[in-house]
Amino acid sequence: MKKCVEKIRSASTLIVLFLATMVASNEVMGVNLVSNGSFEDPGFTNSYNFLAIAPYQGWYPTMSPTQITGWTATFDGSGEPSYWTKAPSYTAYDGNYGYVINDGDSMETTFSAVAGTPYTLSFYYAVIWPNPTGLLVNVAGTSKTLFGSDGTPTSVYYDNPYSHVLWSKFTVNFTAASTDPSAVLKFTNLQDNQNTYGMVIDNVQITPEPMTMILMIIGGFLAFRSRVVR
């Protein structure tokens, strides 16, 4: 019986170490809770290499609010609408697509959040119009304003609107207040000029803090082992 207990202890310890290593490795490899974070799916083909969320100037090719897989786009009804862009006419940070959020518009998706778990939201952006009012980021109840009180520089913008983008990375650390399989991530352009461009976003990621996941796994297996060896 004693040998059996020792084998169970050894085996469970190895399992804990293996799973912890896998969790840490997955985090390093970029496990992302945001589906289609680079706006690659389902893709589109046209000669303009963009699709607008609403008609504009009588010729803009348009898309439906939910055409980008996993995302919902909203147009505020004024000024130039936001649009889904494609290389080579537009530069993407990751893959071939990006999404330009123009003044007053928003873009949102959902992800699965677990109460008490720390997460990191990250995304890449480039500003088309100098000195923007701000991009409001809401994620699972936490709000941050890019180009606002966080002190982010406002002078980073398109070097050329169609061929070369000056990309920057923005991160938000947050802890989920509640467990929600459909927690909301939403980007809103706060620019109040109804005829200006906005900013392009790409490579949106939400990753759980790896150490939190490791501790949860270890705690669960230690509790299991204690019950087995009693």
Short mmCIF file of the C-alpha atoms (twelve columns), coordinates in Angstrom:
data_MODEL
# 
_entry.id   MODEL 
# 
loop_
_atom_site.group_PDB 
_atom_site.id 
_atom_site.type_symbol 
_atom_site.label_atom_id 
_atom_site.label_alt_id 
_atom_site.label_comp_id 
_atom_site.label_asym_id 
_atom_site.label_seq_id 
_atom_site.Cartn_x 
_atom_site.Cartn_y 
_atom_site.Cartn_z 
_atom_site.pdbx_PDB_model_num 
ATOM 1   C CA . MET A 1   0.000   0.000  0.000   1 
ATOM 2   C CA . LYS A 2   2.832   2.364  0.906   1 
ATOM 3   C CA . LYS A 3   4.553   1.767  -2.457  1 
ATOM 4   C CA . CYS A 4   1.287   2.406  -4.259  1 
ATOM 5   C CA . VAL A 5   0.835   5.720  -2.453  1 
ATOM 6   C CA . GLU A 6   4.378   6.773  -3.299  1 
ATOM 7   C CA . LYS A 7   3.813   5.936  -6.974  1 
ATOM 8   C CA . ILE A 8   0.638   8.035  -7.002  1 
ATOM 9   C CA . ARG A 9   2.504   10.946 -5.413  1 
ATOM 10  C CA . SER A 10  5.349   10.697 -7.927  1 
ATOM 11  C CA . ALA A 11  3.016   10.374 -10.878 1 
ATOM 12  C CA . SER A 12  0.841   13.305 -9.817  1 
ATOM 13  C CA . THR A 13  3.926   15.470 -9.263  1 
ATOM 14  C CA . LEU A 14  5.157   14.704 -12.774 1 
ATOM 15  C CA . ILE A 15  1.712   15.467 -14.196 1 
ATOM 16  C CA . VAL A 16  1.638   18.826 -12.400 1 
ATOM 17  C CA . LEU A 17  5.071   19.746 -13.711 1 
ATOM 18  C CA . PHE A 18  4.169   18.637 -17.232 1 
ATOM 19  C CA . LEU A 19  0.922   20.627 -17.317 1 
ATOM 20  C CA . ALA A 20  2.552   23.700 -15.794 1 
ATOM 21  C CA . THR A 21  5.251   23.545 -18.455 1 
ATOM 22  C CA . MET A 22  2.633   23.185 -21.184 1 
ATOM 23  C CA . VAL A 23  0.695   26.202 -19.879 1 
ATOM 24  C CA . ALA A 24  3.829   28.342 -19.754 1 
ATOM 25  C CA . SER A 25  4.865   27.169 -23.241 1 
ATOM 26  C CA . ASN A 26  1.456   27.945 -24.676 1 
ATOM 27  C CA . GLU A 27  1.585   31.456 -23.221 1 
ATOM 28  C CA . VAL A 28  4.980   32.058 -24.771 1 
ATOM 29  C CA . MET A 29  3.610   30.783 -28.096 1 
ATOM 30  C CA . GLY A 30  0.802   33.345 -27.919 1 
ATOM 31  C CA . VAL A 31  -2.407  31.533 -26.981 1 
ATOM 32  C CA . ASN A 32  -5.106  34.064 -27.787 1 
ATOM 33  C CA . LEU A 33  -8.649  34.156 -26.353 1 
ATOM 34  C CA . VAL A 34  -9.782  36.564 -29.091 1 
ATOM 35  C CA . SER A 35  -11.111 34.778 -32.136 1 
ATOM 36  C CA . ASN A 36  -9.954  36.234 -35.461 1 
ATOM 37  C CA . GLY A 37  -7.912  38.937 -33.727 1 
ATOM 38  C CA . SER A 38  -6.191  39.945 -36.963 1 
ATOM 39  C CA . PHE A 39  -9.439  40.240 -38.970 1 
ATOM 40  C CA . GLU A 40  -8.294  37.634 -41.513 1 
ATOM 41  C CA . ASP A 41  -11.557 35.682 -41.779 1 
ATOM 42  C CA . PRO A 42  -13.509 35.263 -43.960 1 
ATOM 43  C CA . GLY A 43  -11.590 37.626 -46.235 1 
ATOM 44  C CA . PHE A 44  -12.856 39.408 -49.337 1 
ATOM 45  C CA . THR A 45  -11.849 40.291 -52.874 1 
ATOM 46  C CA . ASN A 46  -12.444 43.574 -54.715 1 
ATOM 47  C CA . SER A 47  -10.400 46.077 -56.684 1 
ATOM 48  C CA . TYR A 48  -10.455 48.692 -53.882 1 
ATOM 49  C CA . ASN A 49  -9.039  46.388 -51.185 1 
ATOM 50  C CA . PHE A 50  -11.455 47.728 -48.567 1 
ATOM 51  C CA . LEU A 51  -15.068 47.335 -47.443 1 
ATOM 52  C CA . ALA A 52  -16.902 50.109 -45.567 1 
ATOM 53  C CA . ILE A 53  -19.416 49.506 -42.788 1 
ATOM 54  C CA . ALA A 54  -21.909 51.862 -44.506 1 
ATOM 55  C CA . PRO A 55  -22.399 53.537 -47.924 1 
ATOM 56  C CA . TYR A 56  -20.379 56.726 -48.464 1 
ATOM 57  C CA . GLN A 57  -19.971 59.158 -51.355 1 
ATOM 58  C CA . GLY A 58  -22.055 56.907 -53.552 1 
ATOM 59  C CA . TRP A 59  -19.289 54.444 -54.429 1 
ATOM 60  C CA . TYR A 60  -17.753 52.823 -51.317 1 
ATOM 61  C CA . PRO A 61  -18.052 49.000 -51.418 1 
ATOM 62  C CA . THR A 62  -19.833 47.909 -48.216 1 
ATOM 63  C CA . MET A 63  -19.910 45.069 -45.701 1 
ATOM 64  C CA . SER A 64  -22.450 43.880 -43.131 1 
ATOM 65  C CA . PRO A 65  -21.857 44.710 -39.428 1 
ATOM 66  C CA . THR A 66  -20.999 41.064 -38.672 1 
ATOM 67  C CA . GLN A 67  -19.150 40.164 -41.876 1 
ATOM 68  C CA . ILE A 68  -15.783 39.903 -40.106 1 
ATOM 69  C CA . THR A 69  -15.931 36.565 -38.294 1 
ATOM 70  C CA . GLY A 70  -16.379 36.961 -34.542 1 
ATOM 71  C CA . TRP A 71  -16.708 40.775 -34.626 1 
ATOM 72  C CA . THR A 72  -19.533 43.329 -34.723 1 
ATOM 73  C CA . ALA A 73  -18.885 46.727 -36.322 1 
ATOM 74  C CA . THR A 74  -20.999 49.813 -35.571 1 
ATOM 75  C CA . PHE A 75  -21.356 53.020 -37.597 1 
ATOM 76  C CA . ASP A 76  -22.484 56.171 -35.737 1 
ATOM 77  C CA . GLY A 77  -24.334 57.489 -38.780 1 
ATOM 78  C CA . SER A 78  -22.144 60.502 -39.542 1 
ATOM 79  C CA . GLY A 79  -18.893 61.246 -41.350 1 
ATOM 80  C CA . GLU A 80  -16.827 58.635 -43.143 1 
ATOM 81  C CA . PRO A 81  -17.685 55.084 -42.010 1 
ATOM 82  C CA . SER A 82  -15.108 52.641 -40.693 1 
ATOM 83  C CA . TYR A 83  -13.708 50.032 -43.053 1 
ATOM 84  C CA . TRP A 84  -12.021 46.663 -43.312 1 
ATOM 85  C CA . THR A 85  -8.730  46.957 -45.182 1 
ATOM 86  C CA . LYS A 86  -6.607  44.547 -47.175 1 
ATOM 87  C CA . ALA A 87  -3.037  44.386 -48.457 1 
ATOM 88  C CA . PRO A 88  -1.392  45.413 -50.717 1 
ATOM 89  C CA . SER A 89  -3.290  48.706 -50.910 1 
ATOM 90  C CA . TYR A 90  -3.285  48.905 -47.092 1 
ATOM 91  C CA . THR A 91  -0.605  47.638 -44.753 1 
ATOM 92  C CA . ALA A 92  -1.503  45.113 -42.032 1 
ATOM 93  C CA . TYR A 93  0.621   44.429 -38.973 1 
ATOM 94  C CA . ASP A 94  -0.247  40.729 -38.958 1 
ATOM 95  C CA . GLY A 95  -1.457  38.877 -42.044 1 
ATOM 96  C CA . ASN A 96  -3.248  40.770 -44.818 1 
ATOM 97  C CA . TYR A 97  -6.114  42.583 -43.089 1 
ATOM 98  C CA . GLY A 98  -6.726  45.379 -40.571 1 
ATOM 99  C CA . TYR A 99  -9.703  47.417 -39.393 1 
ATOM 100 C CA . VAL A 100 -9.907  51.222 -39.490 1 
ATOM 101 C CA . ILE A 101 -12.167 52.693 -36.769 1 
ATOM 102 C CA . ASN A 102 -13.261 56.152 -37.871 1 
ATOM 103 C CA . ASP A 103 -14.705 58.934 -35.708 1 
ATOM 104 C CA . GLY A 104 -17.602 57.876 -33.478 1 
ATOM 105 C CA . ASP A 105 -17.616 54.248 -34.653 1 
ATOM 106 C CA . SER A 106 -16.904 51.099 -32.670 1 
ATOM 107 C CA . MET A 107 -15.810 47.492 -33.101 1 
ATOM 108 C CA . GLU A 108 -16.452 44.701 -30.599 1 
ATOM 109 C CA . THR A 109 -16.094 41.000 -29.938 1 
ATOM 110 C CA . THR A 110 -16.502 38.584 -27.016 1 
ATOM 111 C CA . PHE A 111 -14.236 36.162 -25.192 1 
ATOM 112 C CA . SER A 112 -14.468 33.760 -22.257 1 
ATOM 113 C CA . ALA A 113 -13.362 35.279 -18.919 1 
ATOM 114 C CA . VAL A 114 -12.927 33.582 -15.535 1 
ATOM 115 C CA . ALA A 115 -13.508 35.542 -12.307 1 
ATOM 116 C CA . GLY A 116 -10.321 36.591 -10.508 1 
ATOM 117 C CA . THR A 117 -8.029  35.729 -13.409 1 
ATOM 118 C CA . PRO A 118 -5.508  38.381 -14.537 1 
ATOM 119 C CA . TYR A 119 -5.330  38.954 -18.284 1 
ATOM 120 C CA . THR A 120 -3.350  41.064 -20.714 1 
ATOM 121 C CA . LEU A 121 -5.010  42.712 -23.706 1 
ATOM 122 C CA . SER A 122 -2.635  43.794 -26.456 1 
ATOM 123 C CA . PHE A 123 -3.106  45.160 -29.945 1 
ATOM 124 C CA . TYR A 124 -1.246  47.134 -32.595 1 
ATOM 125 C CA . TYR A 125 -2.518  50.456 -33.920 1 
ATOM 126 C CA . ALA A 126 -1.615  53.258 -36.268 1 
ATOM 127 C CA . VAL A 127 -3.271  56.668 -36.304 1 
ATOM 128 C CA . ILE A 128 -4.382  58.084 -39.640 1 
ATOM 129 C CA . TRP A 129 -5.312  61.540 -38.337 1 
ATOM 130 C CA . PRO A 130 -2.764  63.451 -36.174 1 
ATOM 131 C CA . ASN A 131 -3.649  64.351 -32.584 1 
ATOM 132 C CA . PRO A 132 -6.755  62.171 -32.210 1 
ATOM 133 C CA . THR A 133 -9.183  62.671 -29.334 1 
ATOM 134 C CA . GLY A 134 -8.833  59.077 -28.196 1 
ATOM 135 C CA . LEU A 135 -9.675  55.414 -28.632 1 
ATOM 136 C CA . LEU A 136 -11.754 54.054 -25.751 1 
ATOM 137 C CA . VAL A 137 -11.009 50.413 -24.937 1 
ATOM 138 C CA . ASN A 138 -13.517 48.496 -22.807 1 
ATOM 139 C CA . VAL A 139 -12.584 44.958 -21.812 1 
ATOM 140 C CA . ALA A 140 -14.620 42.914 -19.322 1 
ATOM 141 C CA . GLY A 141 -15.600 46.054 -17.405 1 
ATOM 142 C CA . THR A 142 -12.150 47.697 -17.443 1 
ATOM 143 C CA . SER A 143 -11.797 50.917 -19.469 1 
ATOM 144 C CA . LYS A 144 -8.702  52.622 -20.861 1 
ATOM 145 C CA . THR A 145 -8.365  55.536 -23.265 1 
ATOM 146 C CA . LEU A 146 -5.570  55.416 -25.805 1 
ATOM 147 C CA . PHE A 147 -4.317  58.968 -26.481 1 
ATOM 148 C CA . GLY A 148 -5.871  60.046 -23.199 1 
ATOM 149 C CA . SER A 149 -4.835  60.194 -19.573 1 
ATOM 150 C CA . ASP A 150 -2.394  57.295 -20.032 1 
ATOM 151 C CA . GLY A 151 -0.001  59.772 -21.655 1 
ATOM 152 C CA . THR A 152 0.310   57.946 -24.961 1 
ATOM 153 C CA . PRO A 153 1.942   60.199 -27.603 1 
ATOM 154 C CA . THR A 154 -0.484  61.621 -30.141 1 
ATOM 155 C CA . SER A 155 1.959   62.258 -32.966 1 
ATOM 156 C CA . VAL A 156 2.165   58.714 -34.322 1 
ATOM 157 C CA . TYR A 157 0.216   58.436 -37.578 1 
ATOM 158 C CA . TYR A 158 0.258   57.086 -41.092 1 
ATOM 159 C CA . ASP A 159 3.462   57.985 -42.887 1 
ATOM 160 C CA . ASN A 160 1.512   57.275 -46.065 1 
ATOM 161 C CA . PRO A 161 -2.172  56.331 -45.708 1 
ATOM 162 C CA . TYR A 162 -1.970  53.477 -48.192 1 
ATOM 163 C CA . SER A 163 1.465   51.948 -48.283 1 
ATOM 164 C CA . HIS A 164 3.355   52.449 -45.038 1 
ATOM 165 C CA . VAL A 165 2.011   52.407 -41.497 1 
ATOM 166 C CA . LEU A 166 3.856   53.395 -38.315 1 
ATOM 167 C CA . TRP A 167 2.658   50.705 -35.907 1 
ATOM 168 C CA . SER A 168 2.706   50.910 -32.107 1 
ATOM 169 C CA . LYS A 169 1.680   48.375 -29.473 1 
ATOM 170 C CA . PHE A 170 -0.782  49.103 -26.667 1 
ATOM 171 C CA . THR A 171 -1.468  46.837 -23.667 1 
ATOM 172 C CA . VAL A 172 -4.088  46.765 -20.920 1 
ATOM 173 C CA . ASN A 173 -3.733  44.578 -17.831 1 
ATOM 174 C CA . PHE A 174 -7.000  43.642 -16.167 1 
ATOM 175 C CA . THR A 175 -8.585  41.096 -13.837 1 
ATOM 176 C CA . ALA A 176 -11.990 39.637 -14.653 1 
ATOM 177 C CA . ALA A 177 -14.543 40.591 -12.003 1 
ATOM 178 C CA . SER A 178 -16.870 37.727 -12.911 1 
ATOM 179 C CA . THR A 179 -16.974 34.545 -14.936 1 
ATOM 180 C CA . ASP A 180 -18.512 35.306 -18.307 1 
ATOM 181 C CA . PRO A 181 -18.322 33.144 -21.444 1 
ATOM 182 C CA . SER A 182 -19.249 36.234 -23.479 1 
ATOM 183 C CA . ALA A 183 -17.207 39.020 -21.864 1 
ATOM 184 C CA . VAL A 184 -17.078 42.068 -24.131 1 
ATOM 185 C CA . LEU A 185 -14.052 43.691 -25.727 1 
ATOM 186 C CA . LYS A 186 -14.996 46.956 -27.444 1 
ATOM 187 C CA . PHE A 187 -13.039 49.683 -29.240 1 
ATOM 188 C CA . THR A 188 -14.670 53.101 -29.719 1 
ATOM 189 C CA . ASN A 189 -13.158 56.065 -31.562 1 
ATOM 190 C CA . LEU A 190 -13.838 59.221 -29.519 1 
ATOM 191 C CA . GLN A 191 -12.864 61.622 -32.304 1 
ATOM 192 C CA . ASP A 192 -15.594 64.274 -32.604 1 
ATOM 193 C CA . ASN A 193 -14.718 65.630 -36.054 1 
ATOM 194 C CA . GLN A 194 -17.284 63.975 -38.316 1 
ATOM 195 C CA . ASN A 195 -15.155 64.020 -41.440 1 
ATOM 196 C CA . THR A 196 -11.767 62.760 -40.267 1 
ATOM 197 C CA . TYR A 197 -10.094 59.408 -40.501 1 
ATOM 198 C CA . GLY A 198 -9.505  57.363 -37.384 1 
ATOM 199 C CA . MET A 199 -7.004  54.672 -36.517 1 
ATOM 200 C CA . VAL A 200 -6.300  51.175 -37.768 1 
ATOM 201 C CA . ILE A 201 -6.032  48.234 -35.333 1 
ATOM 202 C CA . ASP A 202 -4.629  44.750 -35.863 1 
ATOM 203 C CA . ASN A 203 -3.354  41.647 -34.051 1 
ATOM 204 C CA . VAL A 204 -5.756  41.916 -31.081 1 
ATOM 205 C CA . GLN A 205 -4.904  39.430 -28.335 1 
ATOM 206 C CA . ILE A 206 -6.102  38.583 -24.826 1 
ATOM 207 C CA . THR A 207 -3.928  36.171 -22.882 1 
ATOM 208 C CA . PRO A 208 -4.327  34.935 -19.290 1 
ATOM 209 C CA . GLU A 209 -1.397  35.429 -16.949 1 
ATOM 210 C CA . PRO A 210 0.514   32.115 -17.167 1 
ATOM 211 C CA . MET A 211 1.439   31.930 -13.468 1 
ATOM 212 C CA . THR A 212 -2.214  32.132 -12.463 1 
ATOM 213 C CA . MET A 213 -3.061  29.142 -14.634 1 
ATOM 214 C CA . ILE A 214 -0.070  27.206 -13.316 1 
ATOM 215 C CA . LEU A 215 -1.081  27.825 -9.680  1 
ATOM 216 C CA . MET A 216 -4.653  26.738 -10.417 1 
ATOM 217 C CA . ILE A 217 -3.414  23.472 -11.938 1 
ATOM 218 C CA . ILE A 218 -0.985  22.792 -9.108  1 
ATOM 219 C CA . GLY A 219 -3.615  23.543 -6.476  1 
ATOM 220 C CA . GLY A 220 -6.104  21.205 -8.099  1 
ATOM 221 C CA . PHE A 221 -3.662  18.311 -8.345  1 
ATOM 222 C CA . LEU A 222 -2.383  18.782 -4.803  1 
ATOM 223 C CA . ALA A 223 -5.945  18.622 -3.510  1 
ATOM 224 C CA . PHE A 224 -6.538  15.484 -5.582  1 
ATOM 225 C CA . ARG A 225 -3.363  13.852 -4.321  1 
ATOM 226 C CA . SER A 226 -4.271  14.597 -0.698  1 
ATOM 227 C CA . ARG A 227 -7.598  12.826 -1.118  1 
ATOM 228 C CA . VAL A 228 -6.020  9.811  -2.838  1 
ATOM 229 C CA . VAL A 229 -3.274  9.149  -0.271  1 
ATOM 230 C CA . ARG A 230 -5.515  9.428  2.815   1 
# 
